[in-house]
Amino acid sequence: MRESERGAAERPSRLTAEEAISLYAEPGVHGYEYVNGELEPVSPANPTHGRVILELGHHLLNHIDAHGGGRVYADAGFVLALTNDPERMRGPDVAFVSDERIAAAGGEPPRGFFRVIPDLAAEIFSPTNQREARQFAQRVRDLLDAGVRLLWVIYPDARYAVVHRPDGSARIIRDDEALDGEDVLPGFRLPLNDLLR
């Protein structure tokens, strides 16, 4: 039963993301995001999706090990503090959080969800996203509206990526080009062909 279907008398007027998931999570569901006071189930990754997450995380971790600057997370929850939904929580497939933002969060990753915004986030488009295209587009907008400095949306089947920035600009990266960390992760370059091999 979705959290919205439970009686209004059963629940407080507004829950934090952590409270909602601890109270109303359903057995057998891979995970949740928290949107407009509602739990949204998240499907498990298919094999291609999972492999691209690991491959991208691997390359980012290697760069961080060599150059420092922050930490890399897969499927971590970030409370976005959006004006219209302060407890909205999204879990990007891969995220980089700079040392500065980790320090602003208290210096250590939280036991619950992050209450800072990742500097870089990556979403891997999958067949599940195709069925829920509107929800996927909203995820992208939420991350940008929250202040993610660089967002990569990767389309493995079509072999391209779209680089989004908070100013609304976007650029297509074809499979013979590279993802670039720009000023968010200086020196990071990953040829899309290498990621999608």
N, C-alpha and C positions, 0 to 999 in steps of 0.2 A: 504494500500500500504506500503510495507516495505521501510525502509529508503533508501536501496540500489537502489530501483526502481525510486526514484525521480531524476530529472535531476541534473547533476553535477553542473550546473550553479546556481541551487537553494540553494546549501548548501556550507558552508565553507569547506576548505580542510580537516580539522580534528576537530571533536567536542569532548568536554568532555562528560563523561557519563551522567552528569546532563543535559547538553544542548541537547543531542540527545533525551533523554526521554521526556523532556519538549516540544521539537519541533515536534516529530514524533510519539508519543504514539497514538495507535489506541483505539477508544472507545470499551469497552467490553472485552478487553484483561486483564487478571488477573495481569500481570506484565511483566517485561522485564529484560534481562541481556544484556550487551553491549560487543560484541565480534568482534574484527577486524573491528571496525567502523560500525558495523551492529547491529540493535536491534534484539534480539532473544526473541520472545514471550515465556512466561512461563505459563504452564497450571495450573489451580487451583488444589489444593490438593484433592485427593479422601478421603472418610471418614477415612479409616485406616491410610493413610499418615498423615492427619490432627491430628488424635488422638495421633499418636506416637510423632509428633512434640510437641504437648501440654504436653504429659506425660514426655518426656525428658526435656523440658523446665522447667516443675514443679520441677522435681528432682534437676536440676541444680540450680534453684532459691533457693530452700530450703537449698542446700549446701552453696551457696553464702551468704544467710541470716545468717547462723550459723557461717561461717568462714571468710567472706569477700573475697577480692581479685580481684573483677572485676564486670562485668555486663554480663547478658545473653540477647541475641536478637534472635528473630525469623524472618526469611525472610528479614533481613536487607541487604542493598547493600554495598559491599566492592569493591572499585577500587583497583585492584591488582598490578598496576604498573609493569607489566611484561615487560621485555626487548623488546620483539617483539610486544607488544600491551599495551602501558602504561595506556590506559584508560579502559582496560578490567574490567568489573564490573560483579561480581557474587553475588548471594544472597543465601548463604547456608540456609538450613532449620532451623538450630539452630546454634548459634555461641556464644562463650565465649570470651570476650575481657578483658584482665587483666587491673588492675589499671594503671600499667606502660605504657601500650600501649594507654590507654585512655588519660593519661597525655601527652604522645607524640603527641596526636592529638589535644591538646589544653585544655584538662581537662573536656570537655563536649562532649556528642555525637553531631555530626554535624546535621545541618538542611537538608543537602543533603545526600551524601553517605560518608561512612567512607573512609578515605585515610590512614588507618592503616590496618594491617592484623589481623584477629582474631587469638588468641592463639589456640583455639580449634574450629573445625567446625564439624557439623554432617549433613549428607545427608541421606534422607530416600528414598530408592528405591521403585518406584511405576510402575504400568503398562505403564504409559506414558514414563518413562525412558527406559523401555524394547523396545518400538518402536523406541526410539532415543538413542540406546545404545552407539553409538560412541560419541554423544554429552555429554552424562552422563560421560563417561570415560574422556573426555576432561575437564569437570568441576572439576573432582577429581584431575587431573594432574595440572590444573591451580591453585587450592588452595594450593597444595603441593609446586609447583614451586614458589608461592608467599611468602611462609614462614610460612604457618599454621604449628604449632608445633605438632598437633595431630588431625587426621581426622578419624571420625567414619562414615562408610557407613553401614547403617542398612537395612536389607532385611526382612521385617515383614512376608511376605508370606512363605519364606523359613526358618524363625526363626534362623537367624544367623546375625553376623556383621563382618565387616573387619576393623581392626584398621590399618591405614596407618601412616607412619612417613616420614618426608622429606628426610631421607637417602635412601628411596626406599623400606625399609622393610615393611612387612605387616603380620598380624596375624589374623586368623579366630577365632572369639569368638562364641562358640556354645550356645544354649539356656540354658544350665545348668552352664554357666560361667557368668562373669560380665564385664561390661565396667568399665575401671579404668582410673581415671584422671591422673595417673602417676605423673610426676613432673610438669605438666601443671596445674593441679587442685588437689593438694595433699589431700588425704583422701576421694576423691569422688569414690564411687563404686556403681554401679547399676546392679543388676542381670538382665540379658537379659530377663529371664522369667517374672520378675516384669514389665519391660518396655512393653513387648509384650503380657501381659495377656489378 
